[in-house]
Structure formats: structure tokens, C-alpha cells
Amino acid sequence: MRSYQEVFSAYWHPVAFSHEVQERPVAFRLLGTEGVVWRSETGVAATQRYCAHRGADLCQGERVTQGLRCAFHGWTYGRDGQCLRIPSQPSAPIPPSARLDTYRCQERYGLIWVCLADAPAAPLPEWPELEDGTVATVALPRLDWEVSAGRMMEIILDVAHLSWVHRGTFGNPEQPEVPPYEVERLPAGIRSRIVYPALAPGMEGAPGRVDRTTLTYDVTLPFAVRLAFKPTLFYAHTVYAVASPLSEEKMQCFYFASHHPKIRNFGEMFVKSELAILEQDRRVAEGQRPRAHPVDFAHEVHVKADSLPIEYRRAVAALRLGDAPRLPGLE
């Protein structure tokens, strides 16, 4: 089995929201690698975090015309990581070793994505609606959880937990049964659709109402999901969650939603309600053991209601094992 870092270094992972990377470089950590992302005149760049000269933190540096300038001694690096200027001896040749490690970097969907490998194993998720001008978006603050990226994905995909964990937000404890549903395997991930009897909170003392909401899950491996909500009582919207692995046991999640631009006050409502929902998830997910995402099924018991997260785990395990493990019998 290949190591966690080896496998997932070959995929694109978000390290910052676009709006966070402006005049100053922004630090990131990805699979144990410390780096900075910054804007050059021709686009975003990603390099190692510490200066090749004396190990100064380049997050304290600044963007200049030539590239990124270290705040300690003014050494300046281009997008390719090569040092272009050493102010203390401007006429002397620049040593060939005066360079930074660089990483593949691109900007899309309001995120800065980094791939640590020389050749990405797969492209970015395809979410064309975010680029055709038909929807507005609203983002949550980055979620830093003490769980693996795979664990984060599994709790998002877990249908059976909705009525139990999300009591008081939208969960319906009176209807916990999960009806049969199908999971479709796709070249880049998996897809599933269910109808959940969400409980819409009552207004002005009125009892809550059941809102039969269609949930469509589209997973792009390894750690991205687009979840479309089509309620009957509330606004249709789509949630995007991408878990970025800091290490095998810790992740940060970039979480945002798209909605019709004419819906007033959607952003305020979404942020307030979604943060409450995700806090319920966090308390459960951080208590799971092992904290690292399992690659087998030997120590758990599963039922048919678990099909979606289990199919996801099978797909992720296949990336590490080279062959999908056998799914245990679902009862």
C-alpha cells in the first residue's frame, strides 16, 4: 500500500480562498509540506515557505514586480523559484542553489489550488455553473477540524446520521429510516440521490413542517463533493465542500454554496444555519477513531443505509491499494 502522502500529493487541493491572496503572500500546509501562495503579474504561484538564504518566513515578505521579496535580506524570487536579486551583492553571480521549491498552482472557483506532484493524477472538479455567471456564491470561514479529509467526506455523505446528529437544525428524529437508494460509480467519483424529510423550523410558535428535500451528491475523488439541495419549502441551493489534507489525521475544509442571485439575504441565512449544522458534525467526527481514514472494513459493521459513505471509502481505498477492496456484506 502506498503512503498517504505519496498518493494524495498527486491531486489538486485548495489551500486558500482567492480573496485571501492579494498583496501579501499566504501560508499553507498541505500533506505536511509548508508553503506560501502569492500573486505574480501573470497569476498565482506556490513555493516553499522559507527563504533559501537564512530560512526566513516568506509570509512576511512582499510581492514586487520581479516576484516575491523576502523581508529579511531582500532576496527576490520569481515564479519558477529561482532567486533573481541579492541586494547585499548585486553585481555578483547568483548561486544556482539560491532557489525555492515550487508547486503546481491554479486559481478556479474562488479557490487557490496546489498540487505537490510534478504530474497531477486528475483534473479539478467540473463545476461549470460557478463560472457561467448564473449563480451567486457565499463561503464559510475555513473549517479546521482534527479529523482526516476522508472522515470529513464520509460524514457529509452519511445519510443515516441526519435524523440523529442534526436534531434542532434540520434533522427529523421522527423519521430516521433511510429508504433504499442507489450509488452510481463514475470515472472521477460517485453520485447518489435521496429524498430526506427535513424538518423546517416553525415560525412564531408554530410547529415545524416536514420539507421533503431532494439531496443529490456528486463526489469528485479524492476529497470534493457537490451537494444539491431541492427543498419544497425553502430555496434550492448547492453546497460545495473540499477537504484539504494537512496531514493524514487533520484537514481544513473549504465550504461554500451557490444560489440564485436574486434570492435576498441568502448568504446571511446560509452562514448562520450551516455553521450550526457543521458544529454538530464536528463534535461527532472529531470523536471517531481511528482519526485517520480507514482503508478497510474489518473493524466496522455496516448496513445498506451506509452504502454511500462505504462506496466512497472503497473508491479512496482503491487509490491507495491499487485495487478496490471487497465490500463486506450489507445487511
C-alpha positions in Angstrom: 0.0 0.0 0.0 1.3 3.4 -1.0 1.7 6.0 1.7 -0.9 8.7 2.3 1.4 11.5 1.2 2.5 9.7 -2.0 -1.0 9.0 -3.2 -2.7 12.3 -2.4 0.2 14.6 -3.3 -0.7 13.8 -6.9 -4.1 15.5 -6.6 -5.2 19.2 -6.6 -6.1 20.5 -3.1 -7.3 24.0 -2.2 -5.0 25.9 0.2 -6.7 29.4 0.3 -9.7 31.3 -0.9 -8.9 33.6 -3.8 -9.9 36.7 -1.8 -7.3 35.8 0.9 -4.4 36.1 -1.5 -4.0 39.7 -2.5 -0.9 41.9 -1.8 0.7 39.7 0.7 1.7 36.0 0.5 -0.4 33.5 2.4 1.0 30.4 4.2 -0.4 27.0 3.6 0.2 23.5 4.9 -0.6 20.5 2.6 0.3 16.9 3.4 3.0 18.0 5.8 4.5 20.5 3.3 4.8 24.1 4.3 4.4 26.6 1.5 3.2 30.1 0.5 0.9 31.2 -2.3 1.3 34.6 -3.8 0.2 36.6 -6.8 2.7 37.5 -9.5 2.0 39.7 -12.5 1.0 36.6 -14.5 -1.0 34.7 -11.9 -0.8 32.8 -8.7 2.3 31.0 -7.6 3.2 28.4 -4.9 6.6 27.9 -3.4 8.2 26.6 -0.2 7.5 28.8 2.8 11.1 29.5 4.0 13.8 31.5 2.2 16.7 29.6 0.8 19.1 32.1 2.3 18.6 32.0 6.0 15.2 30.3 6.5 13.1 33.5 7.0 9.4 33.1 6.7 8.3 34.3 3.3 4.9 35.1 4.6 6.5 38.2 6.0 7.7 39.1 2.5 6.0 41.2 -0.2 5.1 41.0 -3.8 7.2 43.1 -6.1 7.4 43.4 -9.9 10.0 40.6 -10.2 8.2 38.2 -7.9 8.4 37.6 -4.1 10.8 39.5 -1.9 12.0 38.2 1.4 11.6 40.7 4.3 14.9 39.6 6.0 17.6 40.4 3.4 15.5 41.4 0.3 16.3 38.3 -1.8 13.7 38.2 -4.6 12.4 35.0 -6.2 10.5 34.5 -9.5 7.5 32.2 -10.1 9.9 29.4 -11.1 11.6 29.7 -7.6 14.9 31.0 -8.9 16.5 33.8 -7.0 16.6 36.9 -9.2 18.2 39.5 -6.9 20.5 39.6 -3.9 20.7 43.2 -2.7 23.8 42.7 -0.5 25.9 41.9 -3.5 24.1 43.0 -6.6 27.0 42.6 -9.1 28.0 39.1 -8.0 26.6 35.9 -9.8 23.6 34.4 -8.1 24.4 30.8 -6.9 22.4 28.2 -8.8 21.2 26.7 -5.5 19.6 30.0 -4.5 16.1 28.8 -5.4 12.9 27.7 -3.8 10.9 24.5 -4.3 7.9 25.3 -6.4 4.5 23.6 -6.8 1.8 23.5 -9.4 -0.8 26.2 -8.7 -4.0 27.4 -10.3 -7.0 29.5 -9.4 -10.5 28.4 -10.0 -14.0 28.6 -8.3 -12.8 31.3 -6.0 -10.1 28.9 -4.6 -6.3 28.6 -4.9 -5.4 25.0 -5.7 -2.0 23.4 -5.3 -0.7 20.0 -6.5 2.6 18.9 -4.9 3.4 16.3 -7.6 5.1 17.0 -10.9 2.1 15.5 -12.8 -1.4 15.7 -11.4 -3.3 12.4 -11.3 -6.6 14.1 -12.2 -8.0 17.5 -13.1 -10.0 19.8 -10.9 -13.7 19.1 -10.3 -16.0 20.2 -13.1 -18.5 22.7 -11.6 -19.4 24.9 -14.7 -22.3 26.7 -13.0 -19.7 28.5 -10.9 -18.2 30.1 -14.0 -21.1 30.9 -16.3 -22.5 33.8 -14.3 -25.8 32.2 -13.4 -25.3 31.8 -9.7 -24.0 33.8 -6.7 -21.8 32.2 -4.1 -21.2 32.6 -0.3 -18.4 31.0 1.7 -18.0 29.9 5.3 -14.8 30.6 7.1 -12.3 27.7 6.6 -13.1 24.7 8.8 -10.1 23.4 10.7 -11.0 20.0 12.2 -9.0 17.3 14.0 -10.1 14.7 11.5 -8.8 13.2 8.3 -10.1 14.5 5.0 -11.7 11.2 4.3 -13.6 11.2 7.6 -14.9 14.7 6.8 -16.2 13.5 3.4 -17.8 10.4 4.9 -19.8 12.4 7.4 -21.1 14.7 4.6 -22.1 11.6 2.6 -23.6 9.8 5.6 -27.4 9.8 5.1 -28.3 7.8 8.3 -26.8 10.4 10.7 -29.1 13.2 9.6 -32.0 12.5 11.9 -29.7 11.9 14.9 -26.9 14.4 14.7 -28.8 17.3 13.3 -31.7 17.4 15.7 -32.5 21.0 16.4 -31.3 22.2 13.0 -32.9 20.3 10.1 -32.8 16.6 11.3 -36.1 14.8 11.6 -35.9 12.5 14.6 -39.4 11.1 14.0 -38.4 9.7 10.6 -34.9 8.1 10.9 -35.5 5.3 8.5 -33.3 5.5 5.3 -35.2 4.3 2.2 -33.3 2.3 -0.4 -31.1 4.3 -2.7 -28.6 3.7 -5.5 -25.0 4.7 -5.7 -23.5 5.3 -9.2 -19.8 4.8 -9.8 -18.4 7.4 -12.2 -14.9 7.7 -13.8 -14.0 10.6 -11.4 -16.1 9.7 -8.4 -19.6 8.6 -7.3 -23.1 10.0 -7.4 -26.3 9.4 -5.4 -29.7 10.9 -4.9 -32.1 10.6 -2.0 -35.1 12.3 -0.6 -34.9 13.3 3.0 -37.8 14.5 5.2 -36.0 17.5 6.6 -37.7 19.3 9.5 -38.2 23.0 8.7 -38.3 25.0 12.0 -41.7 26.5 13.0 -42.2 30.3 12.9 -43.7 32.3 15.7 -44.6 29.4 17.8 -46.0 27.2 15.0 -44.8 23.6 14.9 -42.1 22.6 12.4 -43.0 21.3 9.0 -41.6 18.4 7.1 -39.8 19.6 4.0 -39.1 16.7 1.6 -35.7 17.7 0.3 -34.0 16.0 -2.7 -30.3 15.6 -2.0 -28.0 15.0 -4.9 -24.4 14.0 -4.1 -21.7 14.3 -6.7 -18.3 13.3 -5.4 -15.0 14.1 -7.2 -12.2 11.9 -5.8 -10.5 12.2 -3.6 -12.0 14.9 -1.3 -14.5 17.1 -3.1 -18.3 16.9 -3.1 -21.1 19.0 -4.7 -24.4 18.6 -2.8 -27.5 20.0 -4.4 -30.5 20.7 -2.2 -34.0 21.0 -3.7 -36.4 21.6 -0.8 -40.1 22.2 -1.2 -40.4 25.0 1.4 -37.0 26.7 1.1 -34.7 27.9 -1.6 -32.8 25.5 -3.9 -29.1 25.8 -3.5 -25.9 23.8 -3.9 -23.1 23.2 -1.4 -19.5 22.6 -2.3 -17.1 21.1 0.2 -13.5 20.3 -0.4 -11.4 18.7 2.4 -7.8 19.7 2.1 -5.4 17.2 4.0 -3.0 19.0 6.3 -1.8 15.5 7.3 -3.3 12.0 7.5 -5.2 12.9 10.6 -6.1 16.6 10.2 -7.7 18.7 7.5 -9.2 22.0 6.6 -12.4 22.2 4.6 -13.3 24.9 2.1 -17.0 25.1 2.2 -19.3 27.4 0.2 -22.7 27.5 -1.5 -24.2 28.7 -4.8 -27.7 30.1 -5.1 -29.9 32.2 -7.4 -28.5 35.7 -7.4 -32.0 37.2 -6.8 -32.5 35.5 -3.5 -32.2 38.2 -0.9 -30.5 37.6 2.4 -29.5 34.0 1.4 -25.9 34.5 2.4 -26.7 35.6 6.0 -29.2 32.7 6.4 -26.8 30.1 5.0 -23.8 31.1 7.1 -25.8 31.1 10.3 -27.6 27.8 9.7 -24.7 25.9 8.1 -22.2 26.8 10.9 -24.7 25.4 13.4 -25.1 22.2 11.3 -21.4 21.7 10.8 -20.6 22.2 14.5 -22.9 19.3 15.2 -20.9 17.2 12.6 -17.6 18.3 14.0 -18.3 17.1 17.5 -19.1 13.6 16.2 -16.3 13.4 13.6 -13.6 14.5 16.0 -14.6 11.7 18.4 -14.3 9.0 15.8 -11.4 6.5 16.0 -9.2 5.9 14.3 -8.8 9.5 13.3 -7.1 8.5 10.1 -9.4 7.4 7.3 -9.7 3.6 7.3 -8.8 1.8 4.1 -10.6 -1.4 5.0 -13.8 -2.6 6.7 -12.6 -5.2 9.1 -13.4 -3.3 12.3 -16.8 -1.9 11.5 -20.3 -3.3 10.9 -22.3 -1.8 8.0 -25.9 -1.9 6.8 -27.4 -0.9 3.5 -28.2 2.6 4.7 -24.4 3.2 4.8 -23.9 2.5 1.0 -22.9 6.0 0.0 -20.1 6.6 2.5 -18.9 2.9 2.1 -18.8 3.2 -1.7 -16.8 6.4 -1.2 -14.4 4.6 1.1 -14.0 1.8 -1.4 -13.0 4.3 -4.1 -10.5 6.1 -1.9 -9.0 2.7 -0.7 -8.6 1.8 -4.4 -6.3 4.8 -4.9 -4.0 3.6 -2.1 -4.2 -0.1 -2.7 -4.3 -0.2 -6.4 -7.4 -2.4 -6.4 -10.8 -1.8 -4.8 -11.2 -3.9 -1.6 -14.1 -6.3 -1.4 -17.1 -4.7 0.2 -18.4 -6.7 3.1 -22.0 -8.0 3.0 -24.6 -5.3 3.7 -27.4 -6.4 5.9 
